[in-house]
Amino acid sequence: MPHLRYPFIVFMPSVLTLIGIPGLQSVQCWIGIPFCVMYVIAVTGNSLILGIIRYERSLHKPMYIFLAMLGATDIALSTCILPKMLGIFWFHLPEISFAACLLQMWLIHSFQAIESGILLAMALDRYVAICDPLRHTTIFSQQLLTHIGVGVTLRAAILIGPSIMLIKCRLKLYRTTVISHSYCEHMAVVKLAIEDVQINKIYGLFVAFSILGFDIIFITLSYVQIFLTVFQLPQKEARFKAFNTCIAHICVFLQFYLLAFFSFFTHRFGSHIPPYVHILLSNLYLLVPPFLNPIVYGVKTKQIRDHVLKMFFSKKRLDH
């Protein structure tokens, strides 16, 4: 019987408690400072890129529209996690209602899935632009861009939704209401239940591999084909130019997926790794991509860089 092993059983808790980073509670207020700086840079940088793409008509091209989608997703993703996290770190506000916890979980995992889908779309855009440039404008029409935007959003919402419903409808008895995490992560909440959670675990793995696994396979295939095409170009300058347009994308793909899989596997199979390492990795996985993406694209994409410089230097001239 479950109540023999768990003397304190909570039936359908209305409020949960997020403890932050287990083992590092004494220094959480200091950890919150770099996290806050990363969040401010992420929101400012991505908003800047969104503004430039929105008002500069020459940037109304598939590559930049996908970049704007990525920026909007990054702002939403980091905003889902950081304000509450800083509330825990700085103001000792660990409580979160069960409904709000499930909503945060759904939003976080949905935005992660949307980001992965946009990165796949960006890889396919580069593939067509380099491997079949004459058909690029025809293939990546405004209608297709809309369909891709709606498609990646629906895919995320539909696939993540059942994992939330499985928690809400199946798991009634909890051994504790304390989540050893700084945000409502799927497995962290599932592990609180004393009932059989095998279906929840299996569905979580299915979603992770059907989204991240599918996207990574097609992104890798796209870039293998891109590199084969680039290295066959006769002029060295043409090879360099084609390769240079992909550098920023490759940097963003690598940091997103390497952090994703490192966090994913340590959370499930790294039982010997201290809990604070798991939680720090999970936090960095959600905060680093939104923080780095505008920096990478700002530095590596000439059109974005030129418009940022023009904006700031024209302001300085006006001030003088």
N, C-alpha and C positions, 0 to 999 in steps of 0.2 A: 504493500500500500504506500502511496507517495507520502502521506502525512507522517509515517514513521521516520522516514529519512529527512523530511523537511518539516520541523516543528512549527514554523511560521509560514503559512500558505496565504497568499493574497489572491482573492478572486477578482479578476478583471480590474486591475488598479486604475484609478482615475488620474493619478499623478505619479510620474517617475522622477528619479533624481539622477542627473548626470554628474559624475564626480570629476570630470576633466581628464587630466593625465595621471593615471594611477602611479603612485610612487614619487611624483614630482609636484604634489600639491603645494609644497612650501615655496616653490620657485615659479609657480604658474603665473604670478603677476608679472614676472620678468619675461617669461616666454611670450606673454601676450603682447609685449612691445614690438618685437620683430614681426609677429603675426599681423598686428594692426598696421604696421608700415607696409607690409606686403599687400594687405587689403586696399589701403589708400592708393598705392601705386597701381594695383590691378584695376580699380574702378576708374581712376584718373586716366591711365593709359588707354584702356579699352574705350572709354567715353570719347577720348580725343580721336582715336581711330574711327569710331562710329561717326563722329561729327564731320571729319574730313571726307569720308566716303559718301556721307549723306549730301553734303553741299558741293562737292567737286564732281561735276558731271563727267569729266574725263575718266573718273574711277568707277563709273557705273558699268563694270565688266564682271563676268562670273567670278574671277579670282578674288576681286575686292568685295563682291557681294557675299561670298562665302566667308571672307575675313570679317565682315561686319556681323554675320550670323555667329561666328566664333566669339567675337568680342561681346555681343549681347548675352550669349550663353555663359561666358566667363564671369560677367558681372552678376548674373542671376545665381550661378553656382556658388561663388564666394559669399554672396549676400545671404544665402540660405544657411550658411554654417557660421560665419564669423561673428555677427552681432551677439548671437546667443553664447558662443564660445567665450567672448570677452566678458559677457555678463557673469559667466562662471568664474573666469580667471580673476577679474578685477572687482566685481561687486557682490560676489558670493550669492549668486542667484541660480542655484543648480536645478530647481524644480521646473518640470515641463509637463503639461497635461498629456495624457496618453494619446489623445486625438492629434494634438500639435506635434507630438513625437512621430506619429505615423505619417503626418503630412510632410514634416521635414525629411523623413526617410524617403518618401516617394519623390519629392522635389530633387533631393540631392542625387539619388540614383538615376532619375529621369534626365537631369541635366548632364550627368556623366555620359549617359547613353547618347544624348543629342550631340554632345561634343565629339564623341567617337564617330558618329554618322557624318558630321560636317567634315571631319578630317578625311574620311573616306571620299566624300564628294570632292574635296580639294585635290586629293591624289588623282582621282579620275579626270578632273579638269586639266591638271598638268599633263596627264597621259595623252589626252586628246590634243592638247595644245602643242605638244612636242612630236607625237607620233603620227598625228593626222591633222596638221594645222589648217588645211584648206576647209575642213568640215567643222572646225571648232565653233564658229559663230552659228552655224546651222544647228549643230547638236545641242549646244548649251544656250538654248533660247530662253527668253524670259519665262515662258510657260514651264520649261523643265526646271528652272531654278525654283519656281514656286512649288512645283510638285516635290522636289527634293526637300525643301524646307518643311512642307507639311508631312512628307513621308517619314523623315527622321524623328520629327516630334511625335507623330502617332505611334511609330514603332516603339519609342521609349515609353510613352504613357501606357500603351497596351501591354507590353511585356513586363513592366515594373508593377503595374496595378495588381495582378494576382498575388504577388509576394506580400503585398500589404494586406489584401483580403484574407490570405492564409493565416496571417498573424491575428487579424481581427476576429475571424470566424472560428478558427480551430483552437487557438491557445487561450484558455480561460484561467488556468491556475499558474501562479508565479511564485517562485521560492524567495524572490526579493524584488524590490522596486528600484534598486540601485543599479544603474548602468555604468560599467567601468569603461567609460568612453567620454569624449568631449562633444559628441553629437550623436544623433540617433542613427546608428549604422545597423543594417539588416541583421547580421549575425550577432552583434552585441545585444540586440533586443531579443532575438530568438533564443539565445542561450539562457535567458532569465526564466523561461518556462520549464515546468517539471513534467510536462506531457511529452509524447513522442514527437520530435521535431524533424524526423528524417525527411518528410515530404518538403518542409520548408528549406532544408539544406540542399536537397536535390534540385528544387526549383531555382534556388539562388545560383547554384552552379550552372544550371541550364541557361539562365538569363545571361550570366557573365560570359559564357563561351559562345552563345548564339549571337551576342552583340559584339563584344571585344574580339572574340576568336574569328568571327566572320569578317569583321572590318580589317583586322590585321592581315588576314590571308590576302584579301583583295588589294590592300594598300601595298603589301610586299610585291605582289604580282605586277601591279602598276609600275612600281619603281624599278623592278628588274627589267621590264620592257622599255621604260624610259632610258635607263642607263645603256641598254643594248643599242637603242636608236641614237643616243647622243654620241657614243663612241664610234659609230659608223659615219658620223658627219665628216666631210672632207676637210673643212677649214678648222684650224685650232681655235680661232676666235669664236666661231659659231658654236663649237663644243662648249667653250667656257661660258658663253652667254646663256645657252640652254641649261647647263648645269647650275649656273648661278641663280636662275629663277626658282630652282627646286631646293636650294640650301635651307632657306628659312622654314619651308614646309617640313623638310627632313628633321631639322632640329626640334620643331614642335611635336612631330610624331614620336620621335625617340623619347623625349622627356615625358610625354603623356603616357605612352604605353609601358615604358620601363618602370616608372613609378607605380602605374596601375597594377602590373603583374607582381612587382616586388611586394607591394602592400597586400595584394590579394593572397599570395602564397604564404607570406609570413603570418597573416591572420589565421589561415586555416591549418597550416602544417608546421609552423615554427613554434611548437610548444615549449622549446627550450629557450626561446628569445624572451627577454623581460617584457612585461606588458607595456611599459612606457615606450619601448621601441616600436611596438605595434601601433600604438595610438599616435605617436609622433609621425610615423610614416603615413598613416591614414590622413592625418591633418595636412601634411606636406603634399600628399597626392592631390588634395582638393585645392590647396592654396598656391602651389608653385606654378602650375600651368596658367591660371589667370594672371599671375604676376609676371611670368616670363614671356608669354605670347606677345603682348604689345611691344615689349623691349626687343624681342627677336625680329618681329616684323618691322618695327620702327627703324632698326639698324640695317637689316638686310634688304628691305624693299625700297628701291630708289624713289619711286613715286610717293610713297608715304613719307619717307625721310625728307624729301624736298618740300612737301607741303607743310610738314611740321616746322622745318627751318624757316620757310617763307612766312608762316604765321607768326612765329616768335620775333623774327628780325624785322618784319614790317611793323609789329607793335612797338618795338624799340625805337624805330625811326619816328613813329608817330609821337612817342613820348618825348623825343628830343625836339 
